[in-house]
């Protein structure tokens, strides 16, 4: 850094650039380096977004026309906070997933991420009984994508539909705001699909979300207790067909981990 800076200073002097301008440029770069080191120190000892001095926003610089322009980007924890990742899963990731009988499934998840299949609109469906780790895996994928700056969103399907119903009693346009966030985010987790109260209205709303995401190659991952004809009956044939067109079904096995703790 200093060797490059000294060469630059010599060049600026040869071009008769005023000394005060040269010193200002050099001081700016030195200050940026100090800020970067301080931010790295804070991030290395991260205590969470709520205790972060910058609230989870990382300061970055880009050089344009010889000047440095400051901008901010969200850190992965800020992305997960805004994406409503459940606090219960704050310490859960792919590294601490108890593989057990699901070694091939874990290998497939890592392959999915390694090959960036999400960038082509592809997703996964985790199927299994309660407590086998479906949501843990889905959150693990969320966290890996958040590290890449991808905007993720976690939705517990019954709560999402309840929120939509309540929006009808409140201000106009609120329904579109609620469904729009779920419909348009970069990556979506639909948790416990099929456990919602089944009505023609609920089927229609889920179809709207799925259809939009499939059409615009927006990836999503689903967790559910149901598969095959049972899931098709609960969410509707059209929705089921669209999901199966872009998502690979992975069946998890094993005991209920919640009961074994």
C-alpha positions as CSV (number, residue, x, y, z in Angstrom):
1,X,0.0,0.0,0.0
2,X,2.7,2.5,1.0
3,X,4.9,1.6,-2.0
4,X,2.0,2.2,-4.4
5,X,1.2,5.5,-2.6
6,X,4.7,6.8,-2.9
7,X,4.8,6.1,-6.6
8,X,1.5,7.9,-7.0
9,X,2.8,10.9,-5.0
10,X,5.8,11.1,-7.3
11,X,3.5,11.0,-10.4
12,X,1.2,13.7,-9.0
13,X,4.2,15.9,-8.2
14,X,5.5,15.5,-11.8
15,X,2.1,16.7,-13.0
16,X,2.5,19.8,-10.8
17,X,-0.5,18.9,-8.7
18,X,-0.6,21.2,-5.6
19,X,0.9,19.8,-2.4
20,X,-2.3,20.3,-0.4
21,X,-4.2,18.1,-2.9
22,X,-1.5,15.4,-2.8
23,X,-1.6,15.4,1.0
24,X,-5.4,15.3,1.0
25,X,-5.5,12.2,-1.3
26,X,-2.8,10.4,0.7
27,X,-4.6,11.2,4.0
28,X,-7.9,9.9,2.6
29,X,-6.4,6.6,1.7
30,X,-4.7,6.2,5.1
31,X,-8.1,7.0,6.8
32,X,-9.8,4.4,4.6
33,X,-7.3,1.7,5.6
34,X,-7.7,2.6,9.3
35,X,-11.5,2.3,8.9
36,X,-11.2,-1.1,7.2
37,X,-9.0,-2.5,9.9
38,X,-11.4,-1.2,12.7
39,X,-14.4,-2.7,10.9
40,X,-12.6,-6.0,10.5
41,X,-11.9,-6.0,14.2
42,X,-15.5,-5.3,15.1
43,X,-16.8,-8.0,12.7
44,X,-14.3,-10.5,14.1
45,X,-15.7,-10.1,17.5
46,X,-19.3,-9.7,16.4
47,X,-21.9,-9.5,19.2
48,X,-24.9,-9.3,16.9
49,X,-26.7,-6.6,14.9
50,X,-28.2,-5.0,18.0
51,X,-24.8,-4.3,19.5
52,X,-23.1,-3.4,16.3
53,X,-21.9,0.3,16.1
54,X,-23.2,0.5,12.5
55,X,-26.3,-1.6,13.0
56,X,-25.1,-4.4,10.6
57,X,-24.2,-2.1,7.7
58,X,-20.7,-2.5,6.3
59,X,-18.9,0.6,5.1
60,X,-17.4,0.2,1.6
61,X,-15.5,2.5,-0.8
62,X,-15.3,2.6,-4.6
63,X,-12.9,4.8,-6.5
64,X,-14.3,6.9,-9.3
65,X,-12.3,9.6,-11.2
66,X,-9.6,9.5,-8.6
67,X,-11.9,10.1,-5.7
68,X,-13.3,7.6,-3.1
69,X,-17.1,7.3,-2.9
70,X,-18.5,5.8,0.3
71,X,-21.4,3.4,0.3
72,X,-22.9,0.8,2.7
73,X,-23.9,-2.9,2.3
74,X,-25.7,-5.1,4.7
75,X,-23.8,-7.8,6.6
76,X,-25.1,-11.4,6.5
77,X,-26.6,-11.0,10.1
78,X,-28.4,-7.8,9.0
79,X,-29.8,-9.7,6.0
80,X,-31.0,-12.6,8.2
81,X,-32.6,-10.2,10.7
82,X,-34.5,-8.4,8.0
83,X,-35.4,-11.7,6.5
84,X,-37.1,-12.8,9.7
85,X,-35.0,-15.8,10.4
86,X,-36.4,-17.3,13.6
87,X,-34.2,-16.6,16.7
88,X,-34.5,-20.3,17.6
89,X,-32.2,-21.0,14.7
90,X,-29.6,-18.3,15.3
91,X,-27.0,-20.8,16.3
92,X,-28.0,-23.4,13.6
93,X,-26.1,-23.8,10.4
94,X,-25.0,-26.5,7.9
95,X,-21.9,-27.2,9.9
96,X,-23.7,-28.2,13.1
97,X,-26.5,-30.2,11.4
98,X,-26.6,-33.7,12.9
99,X,-26.5,-35.7,9.7
100,X,-27.4,-39.1,11.1
101,X,-29.3,-41.0,8.4
102,X,-29.3,-38.1,6.0
103,X,-25.7,-38.1,4.7
104,X,-26.8,-38.1,1.0
105,X,-29.2,-35.2,1.6
106,X,-26.5,-33.1,3.2
107,X,-24.2,-33.9,0.2
108,X,-27.0,-32.8,-2.1
109,X,-27.5,-29.5,-0.2
110,X,-23.8,-28.7,-0.4
111,X,-23.8,-29.5,-4.1
112,X,-26.8,-27.3,-4.6
113,X,-24.9,-24.4,-3.1
114,X,-21.6,-25.2,-4.7
115,X,-23.2,-25.3,-8.2
116,X,-25.2,-22.1,-7.5
117,X,-28.4,-23.9,-8.7
118,X,-30.4,-21.1,-6.9
119,X,-29.1,-18.7,-9.6
120,X,-31.2,-20.6,-12.1
121,X,-34.3,-20.5,-10.1
122,X,-34.0,-24.0,-8.7
123,X,-35.0,-25.0,-5.2
124,X,-35.4,-27.9,-2.8
125,X,-38.3,-29.4,-0.9
126,X,-37.4,-30.9,2.5
127,X,-40.0,-33.6,3.5
128,X,-40.2,-35.5,6.7
129,X,-41.8,-36.0,10.1
130,X,-41.6,-33.4,12.9
131,X,-38.2,-32.7,14.3
132,X,-36.0,-34.4,11.7
133,X,-34.1,-31.2,10.8
134,X,-36.0,-29.8,7.8
135,X,-36.1,-26.2,9.0
136,X,-32.5,-26.5,10.2
137,X,-31.3,-27.3,6.7
138,X,-33.5,-24.6,5.1
139,X,-32.1,-22.0,7.5
140,X,-28.6,-23.3,6.8
141,X,-29.0,-22.5,3.2
142,X,-30.4,-19.1,4.0
143,X,-27.3,-18.3,6.0
144,X,-24.9,-19.4,3.3
145,X,-26.7,-17.2,0.7
146,X,-26.8,-14.3,3.1
147,X,-23.0,-14.4,3.3
148,X,-23.1,-13.7,-0.4
149,X,-25.2,-10.7,0.0
150,X,-28.4,-12.4,-1.3
151,X,-31.6,-11.0,0.3
152,X,-33.4,-13.9,1.9
153,X,-36.8,-14.3,3.5
154,X,-38.2,-16.8,6.0
155,X,-42.0,-17.4,6.0
156,X,-43.9,-19.7,8.3
157,X,-46.8,-20.3,5.9
158,X,-49.8,-20.3,8.4
159,X,-48.6,-17.0,9.9
160,X,-48.1,-15.5,6.5
161,X,-51.7,-16.3,5.5
162,X,-53.0,-15.0,8.9
163,X,-51.2,-11.7,8.3
164,X,-52.8,-11.5,4.8
165,X,-56.3,-12.0,6.3
166,X,-55.8,-9.4,8.9
167,X,-54.6,-6.9,6.3
168,X,-58.1,-6.8,4.8
169,X,-59.3,-5.1,8.0
170,X,-56.6,-2.5,7.9
171,X,-55.3,0.1,5.4
172,X,-55.8,-0.3,1.6
173,X,-52.8,-1.7,-0.2
174,X,-51.3,-3.5,2.8
175,X,-52.1,-6.9,1.3
176,X,-50.0,-6.1,-1.7
177,X,-47.1,-4.9,0.5
178,X,-47.2,-8.2,2.5
179,X,-47.4,-10.5,-0.5
180,X,-45.0,-8.4,-2.5
181,X,-42.1,-8.9,-0.1
182,X,-42.6,-12.7,-0.2
183,X,-43.1,-12.8,-3.9
184,X,-40.1,-10.8,-4.9
185,X,-37.3,-11.5,-2.4
186,X,-34.1,-13.0,-3.8
187,X,-34.5,-16.3,-1.9
188,X,-37.5,-17.6,0.0
189,X,-38.0,-20.3,2.6
190,X,-41.6,-21.5,2.9
191,X,-41.7,-23.3,6.2
192,X,-44.4,-25.9,7.0
193,X,-46.3,-25.7,3.7
194,X,-49.5,-27.7,3.9
195,X,-50.1,-27.2,7.6
196,X,-52.2,-24.1,7.0
197,X,-56.0,-24.2,7.1
198,X,-57.0,-25.3,3.6
199,X,-59.4,-23.1,1.8
200,X,-59.7,-22.0,-1.8
201,X,-58.5,-18.6,-0.8
202,X,-55.3,-20.0,0.9
203,X,-54.6,-22.1,-2.2
204,X,-55.0,-19.1,-4.4
205,X,-52.6,-16.9,-2.3
206,X,-49.9,-19.7,-2.2
207,X,-50.3,-20.1,-6.0
208,X,-49.8,-16.4,-6.6
209,X,-46.5,-16.5,-4.7
210,X,-45.2,-19.7,-6.3
211,X,-46.3,-18.8,-9.8
212,X,-44.6,-15.5,-9.7
213,X,-41.3,-16.9,-8.4
214,X,-41.3,-19.7,-10.9
215,X,-42.0,-17.4,-13.8
216,X,-39.2,-15.0,-12.8
217,X,-36.6,-17.7,-11.8
218,X,-36.7,-16.6,-8.1
219,X,-35.6,-19.6,-6.1
220,X,-37.3,-21.0,-3.0
221,X,-37.0,-23.9,-0.6
222,X,-39.9,-25.6,1.1
223,X,-40.2,-27.6,4.3
224,X,-43.3,-29.8,4.7
225,X,-44.6,-32.9,6.5
226,X,-46.4,-34.0,3.3
227,X,-45.4,-35.3,-0.1
228,X,-46.9,-36.7,-3.3
229,X,-50.7,-36.9,-3.6
230,X,-51.3,-35.6,0.0
231,X,-49.4,-32.4,-0.6
232,X,-51.0,-32.0,-4.0
233,X,-54.4,-32.2,-2.4
234,X,-53.6,-29.7,0.3
235,X,-52.1,-27.0,-1.9
236,X,-53.8,-27.7,-5.2
237,X,-52.7,-29.4,-8.4
238,X,-51.5,-26.2,-10.2
239,X,-49.3,-25.1,-7.3
240,X,-47.9,-28.6,-6.8
241,X,-47.1,-28.9,-10.5
242,X,-45.2,-25.6,-10.5
243,X,-43.2,-26.5,-7.4
244,X,-42.2,-29.9,-8.7
245,X,-41.1,-28.3,-11.9
246,X,-38.3,-26.3,-10.2
247,X,-37.7,-28.0,-6.8
248,X,-36.1,-31.4,-6.0
249,X,-37.7,-33.4,-3.2
250,X,-35.4,-34.6,-0.4
251,X,-36.9,-36.9,2.2
252,X,-35.3,-36.7,5.7
253,X,-35.4,-39.6,8.1
254,X,-34.6,-40.0,11.8
255,X,-36.1,-39.5,15.3
256,X,-37.7,-36.2,16.5
257,X,-34.6,-34.3,17.7
258,X,-36.7,-32.0,19.8
259,X,-37.9,-34.9,22.0
260,X,-34.5,-36.3,22.4
261,X,-33.0,-33.2,24.0
